[in-house]
Every structure is written in C-alpha cells, then in structure tokens.
Amino acid sequence: MSPTVFVHVGCRKTGTSFLQKAVYESAAALEAQGIALPLPGRGPHYQVVAALRDVVDGQPVPPESRRVLDQLTARVGALTTDRAVLTHEALAPSTPAQVRALMAALDGCEVHVVITARDLARQVPSEWQQTVKDRSVLPYAVFCREVVEGGSHAATEFWARQDVADIARRWSTDLPPDRVHVVAVPPAGSPPERLLGMFTGLIGCDPASLATPGGYNPSLGAEQAELLRRVNLALGDRLTDLRVKGGYRDVVRGTLAKGVLSHQQGASLLLPAELAGWCREQSLARVAELEARGYDVVGRLEDLVPADPDAGAEGGAPEITDAQVVEAAAQALASLADHQHRELERQKQERKRVRNAATAAAVPTPRPLLTRVRSRAGRLARRARNR
C-alpha cells in the first residue's frame, strides 16, 4: 500500500527550522511510529527544491539535484511505513508547474500539504531580515514600501513565500481541501513545544519522542540586521555565489550573522506603525479566503491576524542610528578577533600534535636494559664458539 505523504512547504520564518531539526534528527523515533523520511536531512530536500526549478540562482540545475528528484519516487515506493514526511520551506513559492512535477514524483501516494503560517505583522520584518541573510542590500523602509506597493522583485518574492492563501491555492490544484492543512503558528511568546504538538498531531506521532535541540536560524536585532545589510553593500561583487562552500553562506551568514551578530542584544525589528492597518486588512482578506475554501485548519485562524491598531496596540519599527550600527560593528569585530585568535591557537596546537606524532614515529623505541645486556652476551658467546 502506498504511504500517505505529508509535504510541509513552509512558509519561511514560521518555526520551520525548529520543526525540521526535530524531524531530521528523530528518524528512528519516527520510523518506530510508522513515519519515514524518504529524504534524510535538509540537503537532499533542497536538492529536490532545486530540481523543481528550471534554474538555481541563474545557473543550470546541478545533476545531483535531478538525480534526487528522479530517485524520490523509488524511495517512496520502497517504504515499509504507512506515512512519510517531506519538509522544506523553499517549496512554498513553487509554481503550479513545479507543484505538478512533485506530485508526479509522488504519484500513487495520498499527498497532504502542510502550510505553517504567521501573521503578516511578524512576517514582513522577518522576511526582510532573511533576505539580508541572503545578501540583499535593500533598506528595510524600502523593502516595506515595495511589499505594500507590489510589482517589484522584492514584493513578488515576499508574496510568493508569505501569501498563505495563494500558497494553498497553488498547492491544492489536484487535492481536496481537507488534504491541505494550514497550521496557524501560535502568538509570539508561546512555547515552541506548542507548535511542535500541532505539527506532530497532524502527522500522527508523539511529540515527546522527538529530539528538540532548537532551531538553527536565529533572528537578529534591528541594528545587527542593518549592519549585515551594510556589509553586503560593502562586499560589492565579492562572495556573490551563495552556493560556494566556504563562501558567503559559511563566512558571512554562518560566522558573522549566526555566530556573532545573533548573540548580540539588539532592538526587536518590528513592522512600521503606519503599516499596521494595511497589514491587518491584508491578513483578514487571506483568512477569509482560507475559510471560504474549506482547508483544514490546525490552531486558530485569528492568530494569523495582527492586533487592531485602533485598539491601542503598541508597535512600530525602532529608529536605528548610525551610532548603534557602529557599536554593533565594534562588538562584532572584537568577537571575530577573539574567534580568530582561538582558531589560530587551535591550529598551532594541532600542528604541534602532528609534529610530536611524526617525531615519535621516526625515533626507534629504546630497548630495555636487560634486553640489551642479554643481546650483547649472546653476541660474545657466538664469537667465542667461532674461534
């Protein structure tokens, strides 16, 4: 019997890193409960995403990506469990043609699409920050304006990733509405275990059985995000390929953003106050469409609607000064200097260990004294007999 396959497509910045890490690191626990992971880990999942696109970052799709997609049908067909999970937030902006390609790879399975969503007031600043981690140089105010006005590349990308009603529409073309599940992420401040329980309840497993080491996509403070944007600007035409190992993703996003800036205390990046009414209006329209289409909702749809700005809700993006950015930069440079010092010390100790090992291997081990005496006595005895 073909398995039921839950395809978790995002949205980005909705706890996907936390959920994926819990799932990827709990393959054995899931299998014991009848749930398989046909693609083991984030890398193979992204290979499928890449293969569904005609190009990746303007370059031809790598052959290994196509191989993973070609093998997906065989892997799912060979499963002995009754359920399987695929999860990657980069699936959300897939075009109808790309959705059909994945559905064809899962032909014969009962496919369920899972969409995790948050209210737009949180998603606008979170999405800008994520684009900065992807080397964008667009200022936050400009990004917000373009999202509201539409028509630009930034706006198109934002809505493809964050318009939950449109994502559900694109992914439900050949599915009945009860097999499209919208998980409304709980409000800010809710424990992450609450989201995990909603997700595991949907796929049918015990949340306590999963590893929950925490997500690996931390948010930045407002001044830290602005500093990273300025670093992107200063890089110019250097480190432009995000796919190169040891390039931007490792050095800037990994070491600087995640390793240094995410540990600094900064102001929370919020939606500009003047966009609060627009954001609520947009959210209400999308919630109305979700209700009208009859999708299965996990949680409360009202959690996808920001607070009414006329009801006294506070908010607004903080004013970030150059002095704050300079201070964040100074602290970051100090942390990088300390990191470099510790790395050089580690390399020095490693070189010393290698030299000591090589020296020990080159020098013969001295024989014990008694062994040397017995050996000399034997040689003398042989000489005496030969005379």
SULQUIZI-V262527 format. One record per backbone hydrogen bond with DSSP energy under -1.0 kcal/mol. NH is the residue of the N-H (numbers start at 1). CO is the residue of the C=O. E is the energy in kcal/mol with one decimal. If there is no record, write none. Layout:
BEGIN
NH_CO_E + NH_CO_E
END
This chain:
BEGIN
4_82_-2.6 + 5_110_-1.7 + 6_84_-3.0 + 7_112_-3.3 + 8_86_-3.4 + 9_114_-2.2 + 19_15_-2.3 + 20_16_-3.0 + 21_17_-2.3 + 22_18_-1.9 + 23_19_-2.3 + 24_20_-3.6 + 25_21_-1.9 + 26_23_-1.7 + 30_26_-2.6 + 31_27_-2.5 + 32_28_-1.9 + 33_30_-1.3 + 34_31_-1.8 + 35_30_-2.4 + 36_83_-2.3 + 41_39_-1.4 + 45_41_-1.3 + 46_42_-2.4 + 47_43_-1.9 + 48_44_-1.6 + 49_45_-1.9 + 50_46_-3.0 + 51_47_-2.2 + 52_48_-1.6 + 53_50_-1.1 + 56_59_-2.8 + 59_56_-2.1 + 66_62_-1.4 + 67_63_-2.1 + 68_64_-1.9 + 69_65_-1.9 + 70_66_-2.6 + 71_67_-2.2 + 75_71_-2.6 + 76_72_-2.8 + 77_73_-2.5 + 78_74_-1.4 + 79_76_-1.2 + 83_34_-1.4 + 84_4_-2.2 + 85_36_-2.0 + 86_6_-2.7 + 88_8_-2.2 + 91_88_-1.7 + 92_9_-1.2 + 92_89_-1.2 + 94_91_-2.0 + 99_95_-2.6 + 100_96_-2.4 + 101_97_-1.8 + 102_98_-1.9 + 103_99_-2.5 + 104_100_-2.2 + 105_101_-1.5 + 106_102_-1.2 + 107_104_-1.4 + 109_106_-2.3 + 110_3_-1.1 + 111_109_-1.0 + 112_5_-3.0 + 113_179_-2.3 + 114_7_-2.6 + 115_181_-3.0 + 116_10_-3.7 + 117_183_-2.5 + 122_119_-1.5 + 123_119_-1.5 + 124_120_-2.5 + 126_122_-1.5 + 127_123_-2.9 + 128_124_-2.0 + 129_125_-2.2 + 130_126_-2.0 + 131_127_-2.2 + 132_128_-2.0 + 133_129_-1.8 + 135_132_-1.8 + 136_131_-2.4 + 143_139_-2.5 + 144_140_-2.6 + 145_141_-2.0 + 146_142_-2.5 + 147_143_-2.3 + 148_144_-2.1 + 149_145_-2.5 + 150_146_-2.8 + 156_152_-2.4 + 157_153_-2.5 + 158_154_-2.3 + 159_155_-2.6 + 160_156_-2.0 + 161_157_-1.4 + 162_158_-2.0 + 163_159_-2.2 + 164_162_-1.5 + 167_163_-2.7 + 168_164_-2.4 + 169_165_-1.9 + 170_166_-2.7 + 171_167_-2.2 + 175_172_-1.5 + 179_176_-2.1 + 180_177_-1.6 + 181_113_-3.3 + 182_296_-3.0 + 183_115_-3.1 + 184_298_-2.5 + 185_117_-2.9 + 190_187_-1.8 + 194_191_-1.8 + 196_192_-2.2 + 197_193_-2.3 + 198_194_-1.7 + 199_195_-2.3 + 200_196_-2.9 + 201_197_-2.0 + 202_198_-1.1 + 203_199_-1.8 + 204_200_-1.8 + 205_200_-2.0 + 209_206_-1.6 + 210_207_-1.4 + 222_267_-3.6 + 225_221_-2.6 + 226_222_-2.0 + 227_223_-2.0 + 228_224_-2.2 + 229_225_-2.1 + 230_226_-2.0 + 231_227_-2.1 + 232_228_-2.3 + 233_229_-2.0 + 234_230_-2.4 + 235_231_-1.8 + 238_235_-2.1 + 247_244_-2.0 + 251_247_-3.1 + 252_248_-1.6 + 253_248_-2.3 + 254_249_-1.7 + 255_250_-1.9 + 256_251_-1.6 + 257_252_-3.1 + 258_253_-2.5 + 259_254_-1.9 + 260_256_-1.1 + 261_256_-3.1 + 262_257_-2.1 + 263_260_-1.4 + 264_261_-1.4 + 275_272_-2.1 + 276_273_-1.6 + 279_275_-2.8 + 280_276_-2.2 + 281_277_-2.3 + 282_278_-2.5 + 283_279_-2.2 + 284_280_-2.5 + 285_281_-1.9 + 286_282_-1.7 + 287_283_-2.5 + 288_284_-2.2 + 289_285_-1.6 + 290_286_-2.3 + 291_287_-2.4 + 292_288_-2.3 + 293_289_-2.1 + 295_290_-1.2 + 296_177_-1.1 + 296_180_-1.9 + 298_182_-2.9 + 303_300_-1.6 + 304_301_-2.1 + 305_302_-1.4 + 311_308_-2.1 + 325_321_-1.7 + 326_322_-2.8 + 327_323_-2.2 + 328_324_-2.3 + 329_325_-2.3 + 330_326_-2.5 + 331_327_-2.4 + 332_328_-2.2 + 333_329_-2.7 + 334_330_-2.2 + 335_331_-2.2 + 336_332_-2.7 + 337_333_-2.5 + 338_334_-2.2 + 339_335_-2.5 + 340_336_-2.7 + 341_337_-2.3 + 342_338_-2.5 + 343_339_-2.2 + 344_340_-2.5 + 345_341_-2.4 + 346_342_-2.3 + 347_343_-2.4 + 348_344_-2.4 + 349_345_-2.5 + 350_346_-2.1 + 351_347_-2.6 + 352_348_-2.3 + 353_349_-2.3 + 354_350_-2.2 + 355_351_-2.5 + 356_352_-2.5 + 357_353_-2.2 + 358_354_-2.4 + 359_355_-2.7 + 360_356_-2.5 + 361_357_-1.7 + 362_358_-1.5 + 363_359_-1.7 + 372_368_-1.8 + 373_369_-2.5 + 374_370_-2.4 + 375_371_-2.0 + 376_372_-2.2 + 377_373_-2.6 + 378_374_-1.9 + 379_375_-1.8 + 380_376_-2.2 + 381_377_-2.1 + 382_378_-2.0 + 383_379_-2.0 + 384_380_-2.1 + 385_381_-1.8 + 386_382_-1.5
END
